[in-house]
């Protein structure tokens, strides 16, 4: 492999000034070769002694081509590729994205991945220089597809190995061994480092160790308590997957030590870099900043280049054999502990007609792949034995007084769970008296929904709603259930919402029998673009998607803080879902663990763990899960009412005009009357 690498790097360096390729392709090859030579320099570097400013400059150099100000003339932009290279444009945009992984491989000194990446570039280059005539576009696509298919097994095995084995400790060594007061450590990863990552690290360095330990304790205790409340045995587990954004290393270091006290070792892996392992634009694993959200969006369906029935079989076989190889590690894996960030400028993507996009047939294959992959994963990392936790913090881009906002979020993440548990139980007791809940919007919000609840055979021992405090979903503040689909219907409308990193304007979903039957939004001028946006990013190409969750958020403190600082549109769903009623489309909150009894603090069993879709697992598990769960929240100021409806049509109000009116819940209105002090 070293011999192959040495040959590849020498040949790549020659292409920087070589004119063997005809224009307009020569420009792509020379520019790309120059980029790869930079990564080779890092790969071969024995020790980095650059200053902070020099590292900033080098890091920007790796990503400058796709930054917003340069994206219009980047071959990573499918539109520019189509303009300059015609029918070859999409193929070269795909190649560009695959070669970007070289930045990570160079910093990790990953010989295998670096070598095959360089060889891919050279193989495509050779096709454009060995004959006088240009290769057919089909030939280029076949080269790229062959690369994917030839290395699918190797890449999947690497990915699964790194996601399970604590000995794969590239990131952990940085966290535990680097001088975190010297911000140069951020550039050891090879991720894009923006002002956000630098700002978070600098701010955390201003906090005392006691404050850092307290933040970490909220996070690690949430994970531990998740096992307890789920009645799952954490003593069986030996590893926890820590996911975070660069800049939070001081907190992660403290968390690693605290998890160690629980008998858990960290598994910390980078988000996927190969097209084989990526799914859409989501980043699962540790990550730096996003150099350009439009670039990520344009490449979300790059798999359209190679996705066919044979690839689905190949990837599923690779996933199965990889998990089988590492089944002992999988059996002791406890699940993820995630630190999310928010505050970035809300992103509303532009439609790029030149980007790869799935055909209708490929959409079905993608669904099949996701479904089967979920089943394989669950066989080795059992849903009824694993847990998780998620917590979120702002980044400096949120604006205003960052330090004050950060401390406000810390307070929100540590609110008195016993107070909320008591008030939420009052709400649950009322909800459990009826089988129907009506939700209506106000002030231009057109929401008009009727939710059907499960029948309680023994109300003294059973409940429909989980009393959710600060364990797996931090912060506190919601009661939730899985509705009965039959009878659930109406219109869900939100004027503006931020989902999975994307902004939706005037989002409307129409439900019948608990499933989405119509949808629109106001992001684009063309209605077909609006529908496609929802299909790609909420429905994920399912013909119908069920309402997997109905919840009432109770964290009015978070809502008032969001209004006070003007950050409501920047909050992650993790916090936003606690700031009003929310509805999740996709799987229930109990997917893959429906048969495991779950109890509230009052001892009642939560029986609403299934719906008509998830119950299909008893006959055919492939029909029971969607592989997605997207929460959509109606903010209090758009909420007209939430009322329970009894068999005779009589209503009891829980919320009216955005305020809690149910006796015993009035305390939740205090933040509205006395906003948080500055």
N, C-alpha and C positions, 0 to 999 in steps of 0.2 A: 504493500500500500504506500509506503514511503517513496518507493521508486516511482510509482504512478504519480504521486503528488509532485515530486521534483520535476518530472517531465511536463506535467500540466502547468505548473507555475511558470516555467521557463517559456513555454509556448504562448501562454497568456500574455506575458510581458512583451513578447515580440509583436503582438497584434496591435498594441497601442499606436505604433507608428507605421504599421503595415498597410499597404493600399491594395491588397489582393482582392478584396471584396468590392463589388461594383456599388456605386451610389444608387439609391439612397441608403443602402444597407451598411456601407462602410462606416458612416457616422455612428450608427448603433453599436457596431462591433468595437470601434475604437474607444468610444465613451464607456462602454461596459467593461472592456478590458482594463481601462484606467481605474475604474471603480474596484475591480477584482484585485488589481495589483495593490491597492491600498489595504484591502483586507489581508492579502498575503503578507504584507509588512507587519501586521499585528500578529498573524499566525506564527511568523518566524521570530518575533520579538521575545527575547529571553527575559527582559525586565524593563518595565516602563518607568521612566524617570521624568516624564513630562510634567510641566506645571499645570495648574488648574485651567488657566486660560488656553494653554496649548491643547489640553484634552477637550475642552469645549469646542475649539476650532476643528479638531480631528473628528469629533463626534458629529458635528454639524456637516462636515464634509461627506460623511457616509450617507447622510439622509437629505442633503440639500436639494437633490434632483426632484424629490417628491414633495418638498415643502410647498405650501399653498402658492407662494409667489413665483415658484418655478414650474409648477405642475403643468402649466399650459404647453410647455415645450419638453416634457419628460416622456420617454418611451414607456414609462410605467403607466401613463395615461392612455387608455385604449383609444380615446378620440384623437390624440396626437399621433399614435401609432397608425391608425387608419388613414390619417391625413398624409403622413410621410411614406408609409409602406404599403398602403392599399390593402389588398386582401390578406396580406401577411401580418397586418397590424395587431390583431387579437392574439396571434400566436406569439409574437414578440413581447406583447404586454404580459402574457403568461410567463414566458421565459424570464422577463425582467423580475417579476415578483418572486419566482423560485430562486433566482440568484441572490436576492436580498438576504436570504438566510446565511450567506457567507459571512456576514458581519458577526452573527452569533457564533458560528463555527470557529471563526478565527480567534475570538476572545476565549472560547472554551478549549482551544487547541484540539479541536475535534477533527482528527486526521481523515477518518472515513468520509464524513459528511462534506468536509472541505474538498476532498479529492473528487467525489462523484459530482459535486456541483461544478467544479472547474471543467471536468470532462464533458458534462452536458453542454456547457458553453462552447467548448472546442468542437464538439460533434456538429452542432448547428452551424458554427463558423465554417467547418470543413465542407458542408453541403453547399455553401455559397461561394466556395473558392476552388473546388476541385474541377469544375467544368466551366466552360464559357457560358453556357446557358444557366439561367436561374432554376433552382429546383421548384417543382410544383408546390403550391401551398399545402397540398395534401401530404407531401413528403415531410415537410417541416412538422406538421401536426403529428405524423406517425413517429418521428424522432422523439417528440415530447411525450407522446402516449407510451412509447416503449420504455422510456426512462421511468415513468410512473409505475408501469406494470412490472418491470424488471426488479425494481427496488421496493415494491410495496411491502413484501414480507419483512425486509430488513428495517424499513422505516417504522412500520407498525410495532415491530418487536422492540426497537429502541424506545419508542414513545411509551409503550406499556411498562417497560423496565424502569424508565426514569420516573414514571408516575407511581411506582410502588416501592422502590428500593432506596432506603436512606443512605446507602453507600454512594449513590449518585449525588454528590454533595458539593457541586460547583458553587451554587448560590449560598449554601450554608456556610462554606468556608469564608466567603466574603462577609457575611453577616457576623460571624463569630470571631473572625481573626482580624478584620480590617480596623483601622483607626477611624471610627465613625465621625469623629470631630473634624477630620480632613475629608472634605467633600469630593476629593479625587476618587474616592472608593466607588462612587456612582458610575464611573466610566469603565469599571472592570467587567461589567456585564455584557456590554456591546449593544444594549438597548438605547433607544433615542432618549436623551436627557433634555427635558425642556425646563423652563423656569419653574414649572410646578414641582418637579422632582427635587430640584435644588432648594426651592422654597420650603417644601415640607421637611426635608432633612435639616435645613437650617433652623426651622422653627422647633422641631423636636429636640435639637441640640440646646435650645434655650430652656427646656424644661428640666426640672429636677429628676433624679433617678426615682424618687418616690412617686412623682406624677406619671412617669413612664411605666413603672411597675403597676400602678393602679389601672392605667389604660389596658395594659396587657392582661391584667387579672380579670377585668370585665369580659374580655374576649375569650380567655382560656376557660373561665368558669362557665361562660355560656355554653361552651362545647361540652364540658363535663356534665353540667346540669341537663343538657339535651339527652344524654344517655340515661340519666336518672328518670326524667319525666317520661321518656319513651320506654322505660323498663327494659333497657338493653344493658347487657353486661360488658362494661368497658374493660374489665380485666382481661378479656380475650384479645384485646387490641394492643398492638405494639407500635403503630405508626399513625401519624396525622399529616394530612397534606395541607401545608400552609401556602395560601395564595395571597399575593400582595402586590402593590405598586411600589416601584422604586421610591426611596425617600423615607420609608417607614422602618428602616432597618433597626433603629434603636428599640422600637416597640417589638419588632419581630424577635430580636435577640432576647429580650426579657420573656417573651412568650415561649421561646424554645426552652429556656431554663424552667419555666413553670410547667410546660408540658412534660419535661423530663421528670419532674417531681411526681407526675401522674403515671410514669412508666411509658411515655410515648416519645418516639424519635421522630424528627421532622422529615417529611418527604417534600422537597421543594423543586419544582421543575418549571422550565420556561414554557410560555405559550407556544403552540405548534408553529413551526416555520415551513414545513413541507406541505405542499398542496394535498398530498395523500392523507395527512393527519388533520388538516384544518377543516372546520365546519363553519361556513359563513364568515362573518367578520368578528365573531366572538373571540375573546382571548381568555383561555382557560389556563391558569398558571401565573407565574410572576411576569410582570411586564413593566416596561418603561412608559414614556409618554407616547402618544399617537402623533406621528409626524404630520399626517394629513388624513383626517377622517374620510375625506372624499376618495382618497386612494384606497383605503381599506374597503370602503363601500363598493367601489368599482370592481374590486377583485373578489367579492364575496361569493361569486358563483364561477370562479375559475375552473372548478371541477367539471364544468360543462364540456371542456375540451376532451375529457377522457371518460366521463361517466357513462357506462353501459352495463348491461346485465353481467357480462364477464367480469368487469371490475368489481361490481358488488359482491359477487361470489368470492373473488380473490381477496378483497379486503376483509370480508367476514371470516374467511378461512385463516387469514393472517391474525386477526383479532383473537380468534378461538385458540390457535396454536400458541400465541404469545401469552395469553392468560393461563393456558395449561402449563406452559413452561415456568411461569412465575406464580403458580397457584398458592404456594405456601406463603408468599409475601402478600398476595391478595386476601387470603383468609384472615390475616391479622391487621388489615388496613382499616382504620376507623372512620375515614371519610374526610371531607374538606373543612378547613377553618379559613374563612375568607375575610380579607380586609379590602373593602371596596373604597373607591374615591368618587367624589362628585364636585361640581363647581365649574367644570369646563363650559365654554360657550356652547349653548345648545346647538346641535348640528341638525340641519335639515338638508338632506342630500339633493344634488342635482341629478336628473336622469341622464345617463350616458348610454346612448343607443349602441355604441361600439363595444361596450363591455360584454364579456361572456355572460350568457344567461341560459338557464335551464329550459329545455323544451318541455312540453307537457309530459312526454314519456319519461324524461329525466327527473322531473319533479316526483313522479311516482316511484322511481328507483331510489331517489334520495330519501323518501319517506320509508321505503322498505329497508334501506340501509340503516337509517336511524333506529327504526323499530327493532330490527334484529340485533343491532349493536347493543342496544339497551338491555335486551334479554341476555346476551352473552355476559355483559358486565355484571348484571345482577346475579348470575349464577356463581360468579367468583367473589364478588363483593356484595354480599346479600343486603338488600334494602332493609330487612327486618333486624339486622345486626349492626348497621352503621348509623352514624349521625352526622351532624354538621353544625356550623355556626357561621353567621355573617354579621359584620359590623362595618360601618362606613364613616369616613372622615372627609372634610373638604380639602381642596387644593387652593393655592393662592389665587388662581384665575377666577375664583368666585367673586373677587373684588371686595371693596370696603375694608373694614378693619379685620384682616385675616385672623390675627391672633384672638380677637374677641369672638369671632364667629366659630373658630375652632374650639375654644373653651366652652362656648354655648352648646356645641354638638356633644362635647364630652359630658356636659351636665345632662343633656337629653338621653345619652346612652346609659346614664346611671340613675335615672329617675327611680323613685320609691316603688318597687314592683308590688309590695304588699298593698299599697293604696289602690293601685290599678287593678290588682287581682280582686279586691273586694268590690269595687265599683263594677267591674266587668261581670262579676258573678250576678250582680243585680240585673244587668242587661240580659244575661243568659237565662236567668230564671223567668223573665218575661217572655223571651223568645220561645222558650220551651213550652209555653202554654198554648201555642198555636202552630198551625202547619203552613201559614202563608205570611210573607212579608212584602210590603209594598214600598217602593222607592221612587220618589219623584224629584225632578230638578226644579230650579227656580232661576229667575233673571236671565232668561235666554238659554238655559240648559234644558234640553228636550228629553231628558231621561224619564222614562215611565216603565218601570219593571215590576213584575210580580214573581217572587221567588217561592218555590214549593219546597217545604222542609219534610224530612223523614218523620214517620209516625213513631212515637215513643211507646213501646209496649209496657214499659215499667218506669214512669217518670221519677220514681223515688230512687232508681238506680241508674237511669240512663239520661243522656243529654245529647243535643244535636251539635252544640258549639264547643270548641276548644277555647279555654281561657288562656290566652297567650301572653305570657310575660317575657322577661328578658332572658331567654336561653338561646335557642337556635337562631331566632330572628331578633337581633338587637336594633333598636330599642323596644321598650314595652309598648303595648297599646293596641290590641285588637282581639276580637272574638271572631272565629271563622268556622265555616261548615262546608260540606259538600252537598249542594242542592240536589233534590230529585229533579231529573231533567223533564219528565212529563209534567206539564203545567207551568213550567218556568218559561217566561217569555217577555217580550217587550223591546224597548229601545234603550240602549246605553249611549249616552252622549257626553263627551268631555270637550271643552273649548280648546284646551291645550294640555298636552301631556308628553312626558319624556320617557320613552320605553326602550330598553336595551341600547341606550346611547343615541337614540334617534328621536327627533321631535315630531309629534303628530299634531296637526291643527284641525279643529272641528271634527274629531274622530267620532263616528257613529257606527255602532254594531247593532243589528237587529237579530233578536233571538226568537226561535219558535221550538217548542219541545226541548228547551235548554241548549239548543245549538245555533250557532251563527248561520243565518241564511242570507243576509245581505249586509253590505258594509260600504263605507265611503269615508273620505277625509278631505281636507282643503289644502293639502300641501302643493298640489300641482294644478296647472290650468286644465289639463286634459283629465277627464274622469277615468280613462283607462289607466293612466299613470297613477292616480290615487288608489285605484283598486289593486293594481300590481304591487304598490308600496305596502299595502296591508297584507296581501297574499305572501309577499316575501318575508315580512318582518313581524307579523302577528299570527297569521294563519299557518305560515310555513307550509303552504301548498296543500293543506288538508282540505278536501271538498267541503267538510263541515267540521266545526270545532266546538266542543261542549263547554259550558260554563262549569269549570271544575271547582270553583270556590266562590263563596259569597262571604264577605267579612264587613264588620263595622270597626273602623279605626277610632281610637279614643285618645290619641296623643295630641290633645289641643295645645299643649306646651310647645311641641315641635311646630305646629301650624302657626302659632303666634310668632315664634322666632323666625320662621320663614317669611312671614309678612313684614316683620320689623326690619329685617335685613334685605328684603327684596330678592330672596333666593329661592322662592317657591318653584320656579321653573327649572332650577338646577339641582334640586334634591333627587337622590336616587329613589327608586321604587321602594327600597328597604325602609326608608323613613316616610316617603310620601304615602305608602299604603296604610300607615297608621293615622293619617290626617283626613279621614273621611271614609265612607264606605268604598270598598273595592271589590272588583269582580275579576277572577282569573279565567282566561280561556286556555283550555288544554287539560292536562291531567289534574287529578285531585291533589291535595297536599299529602295524601297518604299513599301515593303510587308506589307499587312494589312492596308495600307493607300493610295492606288493607286487613290482613288476617291477624295482625298483631294488636291485641287490645290496648287502647290508650285511655288514660283516666285524667280527669281534672283534679285540682287540689282538694275539692270537696268529696272525692272518692267516686263520683259518677263516671260511668264508662261513656266515652264519646262514640256513639254508634253510627254516626254519619261519615263513615270512612269510604264508602262506595257510592257510585252512581251506576246508571244503566250501562255505561260504556265499560267502566272498570270491571264490572261483574262478568263481562264476556271472557275474562281470563280463565274462568272455570271451564269454558268450552274450547276457546282458542286464544291463547295469550297474545298472539300477533294482532288481534283486533281490539285489545283492551287499553292500549297506551298510545299517546300521541308523541311523547318525547319532548313536550314543551309545556310551559306554564307561565303565562304573561299576565301580570297584575295591572289593572287599570283602575285608577282612583278618581272619584268625584270629590273635589275639594269642598270644604264646609260652606264656602261662600256661594257655591253653585247648587247646594243641596237644599231642596225644599222640605222634604220630610222622609222619615223612615217610620213606618207604622206596622205593627203586627195585626193580623186579621184573623178573627176567630171564625168558627163554623157558621155563625149567624151573620157574619159581615161586620160585626162591631170591631172598631179599631182602637188600639192603644199606641200612643205616640212615644217613640224613643227620642227622635230628633224632629224639631220643627224650625224651619228657617235657619238652619245651620247651627242650632243650639240644642243641647241635651235638655229634655223636659221630663224624662221619666224620673219619678221620685227616687232618690238615692244616687242619682248621677249628676246632680247640679254642680258638684265640686269640679267637674270637668270644664265648666264654663268660666272658672276663676281666671285662667290665663287671658281670656277675651276681655275681662273687666280690668285686669291689672297686668298689662304687658310687662315682659321682662325688662328689668332696669338696665341702663347702659353702664 
